[in-house]
């Protein structure tokens, strides 16, 4: 395992967002590896490949639609043994703070096991719309995200998991801006519509409450052994 961070970014139909992210990673002097997860049936797959040729990141191409949670989980499960730190964000996030990834790594080194997130300029401390976590969480639990989540409430899951072992840290001065139609700085598209569909809200809220009620305490016990 190396001491680098792997940033996992699921994406669909937005290759220019990945280009924008790559520019932001360079501008903020981030020292990490980027893994972008896309689907084989994405109509803009060739454009993603063109961006990859320009910026040299990992492009994980799924043969089936995995959606956000399954993509993060799949890449994390196949990468956690090679990285000390894992992170995820949407393709509509833009890191703004210099060396933001080092700030995350420093916190995670102090915690030894846990979760850290920054200020997305929308939800702030309330919701971790992007975050980083120690890869030993995947070692201990066998997943980064419990099966059954589609897209929503993934942030809530990580926050509850971190809180359960007193290992959740918010850094208000580390800005990773979230561009979103609800705050008027991104255009509505099919990817947003799918992610925020009533079906997803119903499924993910139910799955989150089920996890907190029936599974969180057992996971917290596993992680407490790592402290």
C-alpha positions in Angstrom: 0.0 0.0 0.0 1.3 3.5 -0.8 0.5 6.7 1.0 -1.4 8.2 -1.9 -5.0 9.0 -2.2 -7.4 7.7 -4.8 -10.2 10.1 -5.7 -13.2 8.2 -7.2 -15.6 10.2 -9.4 -18.6 8.5 -11.0 -19.7 10.4 -14.1 -22.2 10.1 -17.0 -22.6 12.3 -20.0 -20.2 15.0 -18.6 -16.7 14.6 -20.0 -16.1 18.3 -19.9 -16.8 18.2 -16.1 -14.0 15.7 -15.8 -11.7 18.0 -17.8 -12.7 20.9 -15.5 -11.9 18.7 -12.5 -8.5 17.8 -13.9 -7.7 21.4 -14.3 -8.8 22.1 -10.7 -6.6 19.3 -9.4 -3.6 20.8 -11.1 -4.5 24.3 -9.9 -4.8 23.2 -6.3 -1.5 21.2 -6.4 -3.3 18.0 -5.5 -1.1 14.9 -5.2 -3.4 12.0 -5.8 -4.7 9.5 -8.4 -8.0 10.1 -10.1 -10.3 7.2 -11.0 -13.3 8.2 -13.2 -16.1 5.6 -13.4 -18.3 5.6 -16.5 -20.6 3.2 -18.3 -20.0 1.3 -21.5 -23.2 2.6 -22.9 -22.4 6.3 -22.2 -23.0 8.2 -25.4 -20.0 10.3 -24.7 -17.6 7.5 -23.9 -15.2 8.5 -26.6 -15.0 12.0 -25.3 -14.1 10.6 -21.8 -11.3 8.7 -23.5 -10.1 11.8 -25.2 -9.9 13.7 -21.8 -8.1 10.7 -20.4 -5.5 10.9 -23.2 -4.9 14.5 -22.2 -4.8 14.2 -18.4 -3.8 10.5 -17.8 -6.2 9.3 -15.1 -7.8 5.9 -14.5 -10.9 5.4 -16.5 -13.0 2.5 -15.2 -15.6 1.4 -17.7 -18.5 -0.6 -16.4 -20.3 -3.0 -18.7 -23.6 -2.3 -16.9 -25.2 0.7 -15.3 -23.8 0.9 -11.8 -24.9 4.4 -10.7 -23.1 6.5 -8.2 -22.9 4.3 -5.1 -22.2 1.0 -6.9 -19.4 2.7 -8.9 -17.7 4.1 -5.8 -18.1 0.8 -4.0 -16.7 -1.2 -7.0 -13.6 1.0 -7.5 -12.9 1.2 -3.8 -13.2 -2.6 -3.3 -10.7 -3.1 -6.2 -8.3 -0.4 -5.0 -8.3 -0.2 -1.2 -5.3 -2.5 -0.8 -3.2 -0.1 -2.9 -4.1 3.2 -1.2 -4.1 4.4 2.3 -6.7 7.0 1.6 -9.8 6.9 -0.6 -12.1 9.8 -1.5 -15.1 10.5 -3.7 -16.9 13.4 -5.1 -19.4 14.2 -7.8 -18.3 15.3 -11.3 -19.9 18.6 -10.4 -17.4 19.4 -7.6 -14.4 21.7 -8.0 -11.6 21.8 -5.4 -10.7 25.4 -4.7 -8.2 25.2 -1.8 -4.5 24.7 -2.5 -3.3 21.4 -1.1 -6.8 20.4 -0.1 -5.9 16.7 -0.4 -2.9 17.1 2.0 -5.3 18.6 4.6 -7.5 15.6 4.3 -4.6 13.2 4.5 -3.2 14.9 7.6 -6.6 14.6 9.4 -6.9 10.9 8.4 -3.4 10.2 9.7 -4.4 11.7 13.0 -7.6 9.8 13.2 -6.1 6.5 12.0 -9.6 5.4 10.9 -12.3 7.9 9.9 -13.9 10.4 7.6 -13.0 14.0 6.7 -14.9 16.5 4.4 -14.7 20.1 3.4 -16.9 23.1 2.7 -18.9 22.7 -0.5 -20.3 26.2 -0.3 -23.9 24.8 -0.4 -24.4 22.4 2.6 -21.3 23.3 4.5 -21.0 21.2 7.7 -24.5 19.8 7.4 -23.9 17.3 4.7 -20.6 15.8 3.3 -21.3 16.0 -0.4 -17.7 15.0 -1.0 -15.3 13.4 1.4 -12.2 11.3 2.1 -11.8 8.2 4.3 -9.2 5.7 5.4 -9.0 2.6 3.3 -8.9 0.4 6.4 -12.7 1.0 6.6 -13.1 -1.1 3.5 -10.7 -3.7 4.9 -12.8 -4.0 8.0 -16.3 -3.8 6.6 -15.9 -5.4 3.2 -17.4 -2.4 1.5 -17.1 1.3 1.1 -20.8 1.7 0.8 -23.4 -0.9 2.0 -25.2 -2.6 -0.9 -28.6 -1.2 -1.7 -27.8 2.5 -2.0 -28.2 4.1 -5.5 -27.0 7.7 -5.1 -28.6 9.6 -2.4 -28.0 9.3 1.4 -24.4 8.0 0.7 -23.1 11.1 2.4 -25.4 10.5 5.3 -24.1 7.0 5.6 -20.5 8.1 5.8 -21.3 10.8 8.3 -23.2 8.4 10.6 -20.3 5.9 10.3 -17.7 8.5 11.3 -19.8 9.9 14.1 -20.3 6.4 15.5 -16.6 6.1 16.4 -16.1 9.8 17.0 -14.0 10.1 13.8 -15.8 12.6 11.6 -13.9 15.8 10.9 -15.2 18.9 9.0 -12.7 21.4 7.6 -14.6 24.7 6.9 -11.6 26.4 5.3 -11.1 23.6 2.8 -13.4 24.5 -0.2 -14.5 21.9 -2.6 -17.3 23.7 -4.4 -20.5 21.8 -5.4 -22.1 23.2 -8.5 -25.7 22.2 -8.6 -29.0 23.3 -10.3 -30.7 23.8 -6.9 -28.3 26.7 -6.2 -28.3 28.0 -9.8 -24.7 27.3 -10.8 -25.2 24.2 -12.9 -27.7 23.2 -15.7 -30.3 20.5 -15.1 -29.6 17.4 -17.2 -30.6 13.8 -17.5 -27.9 12.7 -15.0 -29.3 15.1 -12.3 -32.9 14.0 -13.1 -32.0 10.3 -12.7 -30.0 10.9 -9.5 -32.8 12.9 -7.8 -35.7 10.8 -9.0 -38.5 10.0 -6.6 -37.6 6.4 -6.9 -34.0 7.0 -5.7 -35.2 9.2 -2.9 -37.6 6.5 -1.7 -35.1 3.7 -2.0 -32.1 5.5 -0.5 -33.9 7.0 2.4 -35.4 3.6 3.3 -31.9 1.9 2.9 -30.3 4.6 5.1 -32.8 4.2 7.9 -32.5 0.4 7.6 -28.7 0.6 7.9 -28.8 2.9 10.9 -31.3 0.7 12.7 -29.9 -2.7 11.9 -26.2 -2.5 10.8 -24.5 0.7 12.0 -23.7 -0.6 15.5 -22.0 -3.7 14.2 -19.9 -1.7 11.7 -18.9 0.7 14.5 -17.7 -2.2 16.6 -15.5 -3.4 13.7 -14.0 0.0 13.2 -13.4 0.7 16.9 -11.0 -2.3 16.9 -8.8 -0.3 14.5 -8.5 2.7 16.9 
